[in-house]
């Protein structure tokens, strides 16, 4: 069933599956697109005025503020550069918004979603602006070119699935939970463009570095206390997630993944028995130990996201290429940033990496320690005591986690957030208790991250402490004149206090809008206003942002809307677009009468076609959602697409040389702002 769904969505390759898994929500997509337009515009201005920038000078430094403002406004970036308006209500002061905005009222965008990642060191780009390390073949670092990332994977990182050492302390859940945390705080959209900005070359077809296409050249012949040790004391700091944490340090967890050959992604989500067997396996199975000569198994470097065709991806190469794409400086720059000594000689390197063979392979490829990619250097370091990272990643992860904690006004340990009794209850809580409360498992380890044998090391859920919600029971003075008003249809209210008085803050369910006062205050005479009403929103009347594609008809419903299709078309998986039985977009004027204010022309992206060459060199054109005939071939001679970092590619014969396409992560783009 999952393969049919993927085909219906037009997902024919692992690269498209990876891209699909990183699809941003609409606002993020709009911001990413605006950032790409702004960067391309600045690049065009640079060529127009023939700016002579140095490696250390940013092209925007030579452009006037007025010109930059015009570019920001016309690209669509300007609204997202301005600070948001922070509501001053007791509800906003009591609860964190889901976007993270306004957590710090002096700096309302600190730590918020849809903002650029923080730079702890200046970026390194070969043109001083956006070309990643390794972009230009003739560019030298300390007299040497950087090695292709795929060669680094094959010679240093990759190990056979059979050569894996189990961790004697931690379970597989440490890896899985880390993945969840990472995608919660550091998830970034990919480039919204499918073709090169200059010339329009399709990123799936070209083997050249053309922004946003960043190929991975491949010779494919053979086909937290637990992490970095204890915390330090709190100090106020900027909580925004950093580039080096998001793209390098926190991705150490990829080296702790076992080769789960029996579990084929993405169909694991349809695993018989539901979630419980998977959770039980994560609790009872040891994680893979991050050994210097066993960094990542072949399941990740040769068969990531295997579908029914021969395509595949290489996670290690994606990670290395991602770091270069984000302009991360080399390994030694980050060691110096963390107060660690630079490693200048082979003898120096051997003090950080005790495996002489691994250290020799790294130097043989990079030629100089300064050239080493930070993800590889940090990954290969000797562990600190009682930790699962070396000193560099311990420093970077620790700095980021402390920033997230100390920069969060709503952090649960802060005295103004919860009462003493509530904090004592929260201290009892654990991931083991969460598993007990949300799965059918009846026995779990006391510490979900500590590996144990089943059943002797598993405790009954009855003995796992939980939170007593009595600490949150609300009480009111006996002389209170207000009580609680009747509930609001299609809405609700939250109780809080303001200046010692009871306050109710109202909100409506999705699809409804508030009419009346949002906030009511209790006085000696009762509530100061009547409760508001929640009125249905007619989404279909929004001509500026129609909820349905032009191929569908919009019908308003209570609290929502429906997109309707005319025969023989059916509604696509997005619930907004009409497609035929092959998943192809319906032609708007043929499928339905004109929708006038409800419709707009079909998005050009929906009419994208993939132009490809067969092995004989014959050019052909197929719809992007075409499912017959296998994955499109690439027109790169003997080179064909495999593993990408991290967007688009298609891998072909395992006996041929291949080239993978990177669609560049877009959170680096707003740095020009």
Buried (B, 14 or more C-beta within 10 A) or exposed (E): EBEEEBBBBBBBBBBBBBBEBBEBEEEBBBBBBBBBBBBBBBBEBBEEEEBEBEEEEBBBEBBEEEBBEBBBEEBBBBEBBEEBEBEEBBBBBBEBBEBBBBBBEEBBBBBBBBBBBBBBBEBBBBBBBBBBBBBEEEEEBEEEBBBBBBBBBBBBBBBEBEEBEEBEBBBBBBBBBBBEEBEEBBBBBBBBBBBBBEEEBBBBBBBEBBBBBBBBBBBBEEEBEBBBBEEEEEEEBEBBBBBBBBBBBBBBBBBBBBBBEEEBBBEEEEEEEEBEEBBBBBBBBBBBBBBBBBBBBBBBBBBBBBBEBBBBBBBBBBBBBBBBBBBBBBBBBBBEBBEBEEBEEEEBBBEBBEBEEBBBBBBEBBBBBBBBBBBBBBBBBEBBEEBBBBBBBBBBBBBBBBBBBBBBBBBEEBEEBBEEEBBEBBEEBBBBBBBBEEBEBEBBBBBBBBBBEBEEBBBEBEEBEBBEEEBEEEEEEEEEEBEEBEEBEBBEBEBBEBEEEBBBBBBBEEBBEBEBBBBBBBEEEEBBEEBBBBBBBEBBEBEEEBBBBBBBBBBBEEBBBBBBBBEEBEBBEEEBBBBBEEBBBBBBEEBBEEBEEBBBEBEEEBEBEBEBBEEEEEEEEBBBBBBEEBBBBBBBEEBBBBBBBBBBBBBBEBEBBBBBBBBBBBBBBBBBB
